[in-house]
């Protein structure tokens, strides 16, 4: 089956709210043989809602609508759908009980606008809301399925998981859809595409390759869709082709949609080793990425932030004469930062960064984007990588962080 997702709300269009519903739906619908072919975001106006539904009918079997079911005057989705399906609003007693109980449990009075949320079109199947007050609505007409749900993510997810996925599964056209992903670091998308062209050109007809670039990372996703082959067969073919890709690109990849900080954390835990950071140009961004992972306290011991010359001398113990002679942005200073911080933090590995993130501060000899990244290792040696990144200040900082973490990954 083909599906279209329609998200309703001015708050999405003006950037006040991020549409996480569509991402979640797209990810989970495939497991039920449903392929999302379009996502549309529209405003809270009758004409826009009607036009979006009519357009979706022309290309999709399932139309999933989120938003516009609240108790206020700007929430008009239910009224529009009632007219669209030539229905009348009637009270759903189960929904009213749910609304009443929810308000009473919070010590609040149920007023008329709340009770009105129990009014639903008389020709829909009501999807009760286990997490909120607005019930969902399920319509079938002319071979199409229409589902209207609240825009609140946890309410929508509960309806999908408790009721709607099961309904869609009964109407499925028996397609099997599977995905698998690897993430490649340090190879530009265009170069990567050329290097693995022989694999891509010989993929089976029911397996497709997609490139998803982000800074110095490229996620490669192989997707299989078939009405005749099983999930096991498709996944076996995907694994075979990923192995061929890995043989070509070498050790610059990691499996799945997991982030690089997650991978590094897992490797550190598995080897019972610890890590610390000393950052200059990256301003603590590497530490932020590491500590964003739950459980990182078991392997991450701390950070030194030595942005100015004075901090490098006072905190990192860098010799002033060395700074005067070679400058902070140098292999020598990067090395000393890593070694001294490793000793001070008492860790197995220590990342150091020093560079020029821009937009100002660069010279002909040391341009914006020049970054030295160091890794002090358990054996007392230091690996230093000289990088010349391009992009905005934030992009240079992000590239620095991911390059540093990948250097650690390769050493674990």
Buried (B, 14 or more C-beta within 10 A) or exposed (E): BBBBBBBBBBBBBEEEBEBEBBEBBBEBBBBBBBBBEEBBBBBBBEEBBBEBBEBBBEEBBBBBBBBBBBBEEEBBBBBBBBEBBEBEBBEBEEBBEBBBEBBEEEEEEBEEEBBBBBBBBEBBBBBBBEBBBBBBBBBBEEEBBBBBBBBBBEBBBBBBEBBBBEBBEEBEEEBBBBBBBBBBBBBEBEEBBEBBEEBBEEBBEBBBBEBEEEBBBBBBBBBBBBEEBEEEBBBEBBEEBBEBBBEEBEEBBBEEBBBBBBBBBBBBBEEEBBBBBBBBBBBBBBBBBBBEBEEBEEBBBBBBBBBEBEBBBEBBBBEEEBBEEEBBBBBBBBBBBBBBBBEBBEBBBBBBBBBBBBEEEBEEEBEBBBBBBBBBBEEEEBBBBEBEBEBEBEBBBBBBBBBBBBBBBEBB
